[in-house]
Amino acid sequence: MSKLIKTAVETAKDLGLNVITLREIEALDLPEVVELSSKQIRIIRTEAHVSQAVIAKYLNVSLSTYQKWERGKVTPHGGNLKLLNLAYKRGLQTLV
């Protein structure tokens, strides 16, 4: 959590704001999820030195789904895209 968000949460607590408001403030610190190109998706795998089958298991998707992402035939979205963003920014081991 960033220093600014921590300060905002502490201030909100001091003001007696409700739990929902505190969660909304904390959510402001979530990293942005961006669309990844097929090349960026491939980089995640190659930098981790794993096969397509292994990374598909990490992401809990079928091998064919992962292969389609890496070829650019299908674009990941939702939770899958969030996991890929985490792996791209912090490494595949983040998902373990």
C-alpha positions in Angstrom: 0.0 0.0 0.0 1.4 3.4 -0.9 2.2 6.0 1.7 -0.5 8.3 0.4 -3.2 5.6 0.7 -2.0 4.6 4.2 -2.3 8.2 5.3 -5.8 8.5 3.7 -6.9 5.3 5.5 -5.6 6.4 8.8 -7.3 9.8 8.4 -10.6 8.1 7.5 -10.3 5.9 10.6 -9.7 8.9 12.7 -12.8 10.6 11.2 -14.9 7.5 12.0 -15.7 6.7 8.4 -17.4 3.4 7.8 -15.7 0.2 6.7 -17.0 0.5 3.1 -15.5 3.9 2.7 -12.2 2.6 4.1 -12.3 -0.3 1.5 -13.0 2.2 -1.3 -9.9 4.2 -0.3 -7.7 1.1 -0.1 -8.9 0.0 -3.5 -7.5 3.2 -5.0 -4.1 1.6 -4.6 -4.8 -1.4 -6.9 -2.5 -1.6 -9.9 -4.1 -0.9 -13.2 -4.8 -3.9 -15.4 -3.8 -3.3 -19.0 -4.2 -5.3 -22.1 -1.1 -7.3 -22.9 0.1 -8.1 -26.5 0.8 -11.7 -27.5 4.5 -10.8 -27.4 4.2 -9.6 -23.8 2.4 -12.8 -22.9 5.1 -14.9 -24.5 7.8 -12.9 -22.6 6.2 -14.0 -19.3 6.7 -17.6 -20.2 10.1 -17.3 -21.8 11.6 -15.3 -18.9 10.3 -17.9 -16.4 11.8 -20.7 -18.6 8.6 -22.8 -18.6 6.7 -24.5 -21.4 3.2 -23.5 -22.6 1.7 -26.4 -20.7 3.3 -25.3 -17.4 2.2 -21.7 -17.7 -1.3 -22.8 -18.6 -1.4 -24.8 -15.3 -0.2 -21.7 -13.4 -3.0 -19.7 -14.9 -5.6 -22.6 -14.6 -6.5 -22.5 -18.3 -6.3 -25.1 -21.0 -3.1 -25.4 -23.1 -5.1 -24.4 -26.2 -6.4 -21.2 -24.5 -2.9 -20.2 -23.5 -1.6 -20.9 -27.0 -4.3 -18.8 -28.6 -3.3 -15.9 -26.3 0.3 -16.3 -27.2 -0.5 -16.4 -30.9 -2.8 -13.3 -30.6 -5.9 -15.2 -31.8 -7.7 -14.5 -28.5 -7.3 -11.7 -26.0 -7.4 -12.6 -22.3 -9.8 -10.6 -20.1 -11.1 -10.5 -16.6 -9.3 -12.5 -13.9 -7.0 -14.1 -16.5 -5.8 -10.7 -17.6 -5.2 -9.6 -14.0 -3.1 -12.7 -13.4 -1.1 -12.1 -16.6 -0.5 -8.5 -15.5 0.8 -9.6 -12.1 3.1 -12.2 -13.8 4.3 -9.7 -16.4 5.1 -7.0 -13.8 6.4 -9.2 -10.9 7.2 -12.6 -12.5 5.4 -15.9 -12.8 6.5 -17.0 -9.3 4.1 -14.3 -7.9 1.2 -16.6 -8.8 2.5 -19.5 -6.7 
